[in-house]
Amino acid sequence: MTNTHRCYVEIDTAALTHNVNRLREFVPDTKIMGVIKANAYGHGMTVVANHLCNLVDEFAVTSVEDVERLHANGIKKPLTLLSAQFVSADLMWFAENCIRPVIYDYEQLNALKLIESHVTLDVWLKVDTGMGRLGFSTDELPRVYDVVESINGIRSVSLMTHLANADQPTLPANDTQFSMFDAVIESAKNLNQTYKDISVLNSAGIVAFANNAFDCVRPGLLLYGISPQLGLSFFKLNLKPVMQFKSVVISVRRMPAGTGIGYGGTYTLDHDSRIAYVACGYGDGYPRHAPSGTTVSVNGFLVPLVGRVSMDMLAVDIGELPVHVGDSVTLWGHENPIEDVAEAAGTIAYELACNIAQRVTRLSI
């Protein structure tokens, strides 16, 4: 049976390679932990992991289920578990499969104390320097380190923190976090506490603060060719979008001025025009809250969305452009940057990419 819903995503693996190479220009001497959580930000975890396997040093995911999915597809790369809960019985499996869990609270620490002495496990400790999310406080960290280091089954301890405002690099809060983290490092030296790897920077941090790369960086958006900085395009960063969210025109109608378009009649034509209907809606992951005027690319022409987005379709005003049923539409991608769509919809590119629905076919090119 032919798939009659014409909405799909193209995943450009050559763009992935380009973006990793560009990333290494920012931090040439630093290990890269490719973040492929949330189904690789909607790009398809196994497709992305297979392609990046020989291009990055390790991967980061958020759950044991992610690990099992990767292993089921033959991907056996060192992994960091960023925010997974676990029990002591899981730790042997972590050790056997090169998985480094991030330890960020006392419940995890208590599970770690029960590790069997013959296990050799590597772990991360997370310190909260101002994100206000997961992690031990800077005051708690030295004591936590001593506890972890005293456990016989622990082979190495690494340290990470997370920046809350790296996408706005001029904010003083960034300086505050770096100062706090520098104090943590200095304290560790004074206490003869040794960390195997130190990691601070996410994608936005890599662009803004590459001199603070330490041992390992954790890029997500950068890998996928999406700018992590507010007001800075992928083009200016010399990135290539990996995701092309595409569909086709399924109907074209000439409509007179005064016609209400879509549910609720929230948009009324103020001129005679032609309206093209596109096989993509919020059921596919296109944001329902995208307002009229949000750009859509049809045959390479940027045209405005009009009216409310429906579950399975949306409408655009094509005027007298040469557009016909079956013509190609790019919801976001090279012709219509995801950053621009996100800004118009009052959200962030992360959300748009991650919200692509399961029913949308993903094609590697």
C-alpha positions in Angstrom: 0.0 0.0 0.0 1.4 3.4 -1.0 2.0 5.9 1.8 -0.5 8.6 1.0 0.6 11.0 3.6 3.4 12.9 1.8 5.1 14.5 4.8 8.7 13.3 5.4 12.1 14.2 6.8 15.4 14.0 4.9 18.5 13.4 7.0 21.7 14.6 5.3 24.5 12.5 6.6 27.1 14.4 4.6 26.0 17.5 6.6 26.6 15.6 9.8 30.2 15.0 8.7 30.6 18.6 7.8 29.3 19.8 11.1 31.6 17.6 13.1 34.6 18.9 11.1 33.4 22.4 11.8 33.1 21.6 15.4 36.7 20.4 15.6 37.7 23.8 14.3 36.2 25.4 17.5 37.8 22.8 19.9 40.6 21.0 18.0 42.2 19.3 21.0 39.1 18.3 22.9 37.1 15.0 23.0 33.6 15.2 21.5 30.7 13.6 23.3 27.9 13.6 20.6 24.6 14.2 22.3 22.0 11.9 20.7 19.2 12.0 23.3 15.6 12.6 22.4 16.0 10.4 19.3 19.0 12.6 18.2 16.9 15.7 18.6 14.3 14.2 16.3 16.8 13.3 13.6 16.7 9.5 14.3 19.1 8.1 16.9 20.3 5.0 15.1 20.8 6.8 11.8 22.8 9.6 13.4 24.8 7.2 15.7 25.7 4.9 12.9 27.1 7.8 10.9 28.9 9.5 13.8 30.4 6.3 15.3 33.8 7.0 13.8 33.6 10.7 14.0 33.1 11.4 17.7 34.7 10.0 20.8 31.5 8.9 22.7 27.8 9.5 22.8 25.5 10.9 25.4 21.9 9.6 26.0 19.4 9.9 28.9 18.1 6.4 29.5 18.9 2.7 29.6 16.3 2.2 26.9 18.4 4.5 24.6 21.5 2.3 25.3 19.6 -0.9 24.6 18.3 0.6 21.3 21.8 1.5 20.2 23.1 -2.0 21.2 20.3 -3.7 19.3 21.4 -1.8 16.2 25.1 -2.9 16.6 26.3 0.4 18.0 28.8 -0.3 20.8 30.4 3.1 21.5 31.3 4.5 25.0 28.3 6.2 26.4 27.4 8.7 29.1 24.1 8.5 30.8 23.2 12.1 31.4 20.2 12.0 33.7 19.1 8.4 34.2 18.0 6.9 37.4 19.4 3.5 38.2 19.8 0.9 41.0 22.9 -0.8 42.2 22.1 -3.9 40.1 22.5 -1.9 36.9 26.1 -1.0 37.7 27.7 -4.2 36.6 26.0 -3.9 33.2 27.2 -0.3 32.9 30.8 -1.4 33.6 30.6 -4.2 31.1 29.2 -1.9 28.3 31.5 1.2 28.7 28.7 3.3 30.2 29.5 6.2 32.4 26.6 7.3 34.5 26.3 10.9 35.7 25.9 11.0 39.5 23.9 14.1 40.5 22.1 13.3 43.8 22.4 11.3 47.0 20.0 8.5 45.9 22.4 7.6 43.1 25.4 8.0 45.4 23.8 5.4 47.8 23.3 3.0 44.9 26.9 3.5 44.0 28.1 2.5 47.4 26.6 -1.0 46.9 28.7 -1.7 43.8 30.5 -5.0 43.9 34.3 -4.6 44.5 35.3 -6.5 41.4 33.4 -4.1 39.1 35.4 -1.4 37.4 33.1 1.5 36.7 33.8 5.0 35.4 31.5 7.8 36.6 30.8 11.5 36.2 30.0 13.8 39.1 27.8 16.8 38.2 28.1 20.1 40.1 25.5 22.8 39.9 27.3 26.1 39.3 24.1 28.1 38.6 21.9 26.1 36.3 19.6 25.4 39.3 18.8 21.9 38.0 20.7 18.6 38.6 23.9 18.4 40.5 25.6 18.7 43.9 26.3 22.1 45.3 29.9 23.4 45.2 30.1 23.0 49.0 28.9 19.3 48.8 31.2 18.3 46.0 34.5 17.6 47.8 32.8 15.3 50.3 30.9 13.5 47.5 34.1 13.0 45.6 35.8 11.4 48.7 32.9 9.0 49.1 32.9 8.0 45.4 36.7 7.7 45.3 36.7 5.4 48.3 34.4 2.8 46.6 36.5 -0.1 45.4 34.6 -0.6 42.2 35.1 2.9 40.9 37.9 3.2 38.3 37.7 6.9 37.5 35.8 10.0 38.4 35.0 12.8 35.9 33.4 16.2 36.5 30.8 18.2 34.6 28.6 21.2 35.0 26.1 22.9 32.7 25.8 26.5 31.5 22.4 28.1 31.9 22.9 31.1 29.6 25.5 30.1 27.0 23.1 31.1 24.2 23.4 34.7 25.5 27.2 34.9 26.1 27.3 38.5 27.2 25.2 37.9 30.3 27.1 38.2 33.6 25.6 34.9 34.8 28.1 33.1 32.5 31.1 34.7 34.1 29.6 33.8 37.5 29.3 30.1 36.5 32.8 30.0 35.1 34.2 31.6 38.3 32.4 29.1 40.5 33.6 26.2 38.3 37.2 27.5 38.4 37.0 27.6 42.2 35.8 24.0 42.2 38.8 23.0 40.1 41.2 24.9 42.3 39.7 23.3 45.4 40.1 19.8 43.9 43.8 20.5 43.3 44.3 21.7 46.8 42.6 18.5 48.1 44.5 16.3 45.7 41.3 15.2 44.1 41.8 14.1 40.5 39.2 14.1 37.8 39.8 12.0 34.6 37.7 14.3 32.3 36.3 17.7 32.9 33.4 19.0 30.8 31.5 22.3 30.8 30.4 23.2 27.2 27.3 22.4 25.3 26.8 23.7 21.8 26.2 27.3 22.7 29.1 27.2 25.0 31.4 25.8 22.3 30.6 28.8 20.0 30.9 31.4 22.7 33.6 30.0 25.1 35.8 27.6 23.2 38.8 28.6 25.4 37.0 26.8 28.3 36.7 23.5 26.5 38.6 21.5 29.1 38.8 17.8 28.2 35.4 17.1 26.6 32.6 19.0 25.0 28.9 18.0 24.7 27.5 19.2 21.4 23.9 18.6 20.5 22.4 21.3 18.1 25.8 22.0 16.5 26.0 18.4 15.2 22.6 18.9 13.5 23.5 22.2 11.8 21.3 24.3 14.0 22.6 27.5 15.5 22.7 27.4 19.4 23.2 31.2 19.7 20.3 33.6 19.7 20.5 35.9 16.7 23.2 33.9 15.0 22.3 31.8 11.9 23.6 28.4 10.9 25.0 30.1 7.8 27.2 32.5 9.7 28.6 29.5 11.7 29.3 27.6 8.5 27.0 24.8 9.5 24.8 22.6 7.3 21.3 21.7 8.4 21.0 17.9 8.7 17.2 17.9 8.8 15.0 18.9 5.8 11.3 18.7 6.9 9.4 18.4 3.7 6.0 17.8 2.2 4.0 18.5 -1.0 1.1 20.7 -2.1 -2.1 18.7 -2.1 -4.5 21.3 -3.3 -4.5 24.9 -4.8 -7.6 27.1 -4.6 -8.3 30.6 -5.8 -10.0 32.5 -2.9 -11.7 35.9 -2.9 -10.9 38.7 -0.4 -12.9 38.3 2.8 -12.5 34.5 2.9 -11.7 33.1 6.4 -9.0 30.5 6.3 -9.0 27.4 8.6 -10.4 26.7 12.1 -11.9 29.6 13.9 -11.5 31.9 10.9 -8.5 33.5 12.6 -7.2 34.8 9.3 -9.2 36.6 6.7 -7.9 37.3 3.2 -7.7 41.0 2.5 -7.1 40.4 -1.2 -8.0 37.9 -3.9 -5.3 35.2 -3.9 -4.4 31.6 -4.4 -4.1 29.3 -1.3 -2.0 26.2 -1.4 -2.7 23.4 1.1 0.3 21.4 2.3 0.2 17.9 3.7 1.7 18.7 7.1 0.2 19.7 10.4 0.6 19.5 14.2 0.0 15.7 13.9 3.4 15.6 12.1 5.1 17.9 14.5 4.6 21.3 12.9 3.8 23.8 15.7 0.1 24.5 15.9 0.8 27.9 17.5 2.9 29.1 14.5 1.1 32.4 13.6 0.0 33.6 10.2 3.1 35.0 8.4 5.4 32.2 9.4 7.5 31.4 6.3 7.2 28.2 4.3 9.2 27.4 1.2 7.3 26.2 -1.8 9.3 25.5 -4.9 12.0 27.7 -3.4 9.7 30.6 -2.8 9.2 31.8 0.7 5.5 32.3 1.3 3.4 33.0 4.4 1.4 30.6 6.5 -2.2 31.7 6.8 -4.8 30.6 9.3 -4.5 28.0 12.0 -2.4 24.9 11.5 -4.6 21.8 11.3 -3.7 18.2 12.4 -2.8 17.0 8.9 -2.4 20.2 6.8 -1.6 23.9 6.7 -2.4 26.7 4.3 -0.1 29.2 2.6 -0.8 32.2 0.5 1.0 31.7 -2.8 -0.5 34.7 -4.7 0.3 34.2 -8.4 3.5 32.2 -8.0 3.8 29.1 -10.3 2.7 26.5 -7.7 0.7 23.4 -8.5 -0.5 20.2 -6.7 2.5 17.9 -6.1 5.1 20.6 -5.9 7.7 20.4 -3.2 7.5 22.2 0.2 10.2 22.7 2.8 8.8 23.4 6.2 12.3 24.0 7.5 15.8 23.2 6.2 18.2 24.9 3.8 15.6 27.0 2.1 13.8 28.0 5.3 16.0 27.9 8.5 14.5 26.1 11.5 15.7 29.0 13.6 13.5 31.4 11.7 10.4 29.2 12.1 11.1 28.8 15.8 11.4 32.5 16.3 8.2 33.1 14.4 6.4 30.5 16.5 7.8 31.9 19.8 9.8 28.7 20.6 13.3 27.3 20.1 14.7 25.1 17.4 15.2 22.2 19.9 11.5 21.9 20.4 10.7 21.9 16.7 13.3 19.3 15.8 12.4 17.0 18.8 8.6 17.2 18.1 8.7 15.6 14.7 6.1 12.8 15.0 6.7 9.1 14.7 4.4 8.9 11.7 6.8 11.1 9.7 9.1 9.0 7.5 12.8 9.7 7.9 15.0 9.2 4.9 18.8 9.2 4.9 20.4 10.9 1.9 
